[in-house]
């Protein structure tokens, strides 16, 4: 048999104080002005930290060829 202790309203509220949702943080690219999530590749340009890591044009062409 499990006996559970009761919690006061203040204990419950203190626990729930960490459950708040936060809006995602966006970064605006200085060169193109497009917004993207922080620490993620900008999918409109394929750039991350000033380097081109994804060839967006080739990716779109591959998708069209597949369809």
C-alpha positions in Angstrom: 0.0 0.0 0.0 1.4 3.4 -1.0 0.7 6.3 1.2 1.0 9.7 -0.5 1.5 12.9 1.2 -0.6 15.9 0.4 0.9 19.0 -1.1 -0.1 22.6 -0.3 -1.1 25.1 -3.0 2.3 26.8 -2.7 4.3 23.6 -3.2 2.2 22.8 -6.3 2.6 26.4 -7.7 6.4 26.3 -7.0 6.7 23.1 -9.0 4.6 24.4 -11.9 6.5 27.7 -12.1 9.0 25.9 -14.3 6.4 24.7 -16.8 6.0 28.0 -18.7 6.5 27.9 -22.4 9.0 30.3 -24.1 9.0 31.6 -27.7 11.7 30.3 -30.0 14.7 32.6 -30.4 15.3 33.8 -34.0 18.4 35.3 -35.5 18.4 37.6 -38.6 21.1 36.9 -41.1 23.2 40.1 -41.6 23.8 39.4 -45.4 20.4 38.2 -46.5 18.1 39.5 -43.8 16.3 36.1 -43.5 15.3 34.8 -40.0 16.3 31.4 -38.8 16.5 29.5 -35.5 19.7 29.9 -33.5 22.3 27.2 -33.9 20.5 25.8 -37.0 21.2 26.0 -40.7 19.4 28.8 -42.6 17.4 26.6 -45.1 16.8 29.5 -47.5 20.6 30.0 -48.1 22.2 26.8 -46.7 24.6 28.8 -44.6 25.7 28.1 -41.0 28.3 30.3 -39.2 29.3 32.0 -42.4 29.9 28.7 -44.3 27.8 27.1 -47.0 26.9 23.6 -45.6 23.9 22.7 -47.8 23.6 23.3 -51.6 19.9 24.5 -51.6 19.6 24.7 -55.4 20.8 21.1 -55.8 18.4 19.9 -53.1 15.4 21.5 -54.8 16.5 20.1 -58.2 16.7 16.6 -56.7 13.3 17.0 -55.1 11.7 18.1 -58.5 13.4 15.2 -60.3 12.1 12.7 -57.8 8.5 14.1 -58.2 
